[in-house]
Amino acid sequence: MKVPPVNLIKQNARFKREFLGSLEELIESGQFVLGEELKRFEKEFATFLGVKHTLGVGSGTDALVLSLRALDVKRGDEVITTPFTFYATVEAIMLVGAKPIFADIDPETFNLLPEAVEEALTSKTKVILPVHLYGQAAKVEEMRFDGIAVLEDAAQAVGARRGERTVGSLGDVAAFSFYPTKNLSALGDGGAISTDSDILAERIKRLRIHCQSEKYVHEGIGYNSRLDSLQAAFLRIKLKYLKIWNEKRREIAQTYTEALRDLVQTPKELEGNYHVFHQYTIRTERRDELVEYLRQRGVAVSVFYPVPMHLQRPLRDRFGYRKGQFPEAERAAKEVLSLPIYPEMDNWQVEYVVESVRSFFGR
Ligand SMILES: Cc1ncc(COP(=O)(O)O)c(C=O)c1O
């Protein structure tokens, strides 16, 4: 493979000594779950985002589920979200017993269209769940309605901004993932929730430890979902580099855009947004051919996502969603592809990707 999709070995190699140092400290402390290291990470991550609280949990999926539970979403409630996302977004809604209601996307940013969200509102709408897809903030401020909470799915957009505000501080509560390929990643699964609300933070703290109010006294049905102390220690080491890494992603994105904008639809960064390019996603009607061509040349391209959520079997079966309901999402699913982008990419690799795309179009 000339250009892999990510290079985690290279990213983590430079921290090996620090990682091992953290492991040694942890072994000596004997504190493996929650603990001081997690508290330190939560404080530093909250400062980074500019929010009052962050809480470490087991994964990005858990962060969504626990946030929905903290917002008291339950059977009979509706949650409006995008059909063009990773399955975990809608899975979380179904896991708490609520119904995912979809609104179509903007064909240029691939994020939820606020007008479509407004049209989807009903008396049962409890939460609006925008996803900051590929690393770009959605227009959250246009999705605020009285009595309806906003939960951001920020799994792909750590460090992104909308105006002066960071993703994770735009809604009432936000979910992050530290899955190994994310812009800020653990050495395993991990996630976090951010919020300015003391009440939500308290609820989430309880939910992640079996709704325990004091030792062996439980006030509800919760989860076992915590961020390990070791992962928190690793994340503390990497958090210091996140801004530099996101800048590097933006540089690569700019190179791609300048070189490819005459051939394909390149990503559109909304005015005032700071896109962190978790993915660099282009669109073309010749998508399948281009994917095949690039793979043959050793360029790891991916399609995020080939099947929109309303057409996934569990949603068709349970809720009767069908083809044609969200045409922009369906069209995007047929036309998008993501080129490799990660801070450890060498210049020759970026150039090779550009040359490969250009040669496909005979240019
Ligand atoms: C948009 C989105 N939401 C949620 C998740 C779930 O995160 P995790 O894999 O950490 O559970 C992911 C990533 O995997 C994601 O991309």
The ligand as an SDF file (V2000), in Angstrom:
LIG
                    3D

 16 16  0  0  0  0  0  0  0  0999 V2000
  -20.3300   10.1480   13.5810 C   0  0  0  0  0  0  0  0  0  0  0  0
  -19.9520    9.0830   14.5610 C   0  0  0  0  0  0  0  0  0  0  0  0
  -20.7380    8.8720   15.6280 N   0  0  0  0  0  0  0  0  0  0  0  0
  -20.4440    7.9590   16.5510 C   0  0  0  0  0  0  0  0  0  0  0  0
  -19.3200    7.1660   16.4480 C   0  0  0  0  0  0  0  0  0  0  0  0
  -19.1080    6.0950   17.4610 C   0  0  0  0  0  0  0  0  0  0  0  0
  -17.8970    6.1840   18.1470 O   0  0  0  0  0  0  0  0  0  0  0  0
  -17.2240    4.8700   18.7710 P   0  0  0  0  0  0  0  0  0  0  0  0
  -16.6800    4.0660   17.6440 O   0  0  0  0  0  0  0  0  0  0  0  0
  -16.1380    5.4280   19.6550 O   0  0  0  0  0  0  0  0  0  0  0  0
  -18.2670    4.1520   19.5470 O   0  0  0  0  0  0  0  0  0  0  0  0
  -18.4520    7.3610   15.3560 C   0  0  0  0  0  0  0  0  0  0  0  0
  -17.1960    6.6430   15.1620 C   0  0  0  0  0  0  0  0  0  0  0  0
  -16.9080    5.5450   15.1750 O   0  0  0  0  0  0  0  0  0  0  0  0
  -18.7910    8.3290   14.3780 C   0  0  0  0  0  0  0  0  0  0  0  0
  -18.0140    8.5150   13.3070 O   0  0  0  0  0  0  0  0  0  0  0  0
  1  2  1  0
  2  3  1  0
  2 15  2  0
  3  4  2  0
  4  5  1  0
  5  6  1  0
  5 12  2  0
  6  7  1  0
  7  8  1  0
  8  9  2  0
  8 10  1  0
  8 11  1  0
 12 13  1  0
 12 15  1  0
 13 14  2  0
 15 16  1  0
M  END
$$$$
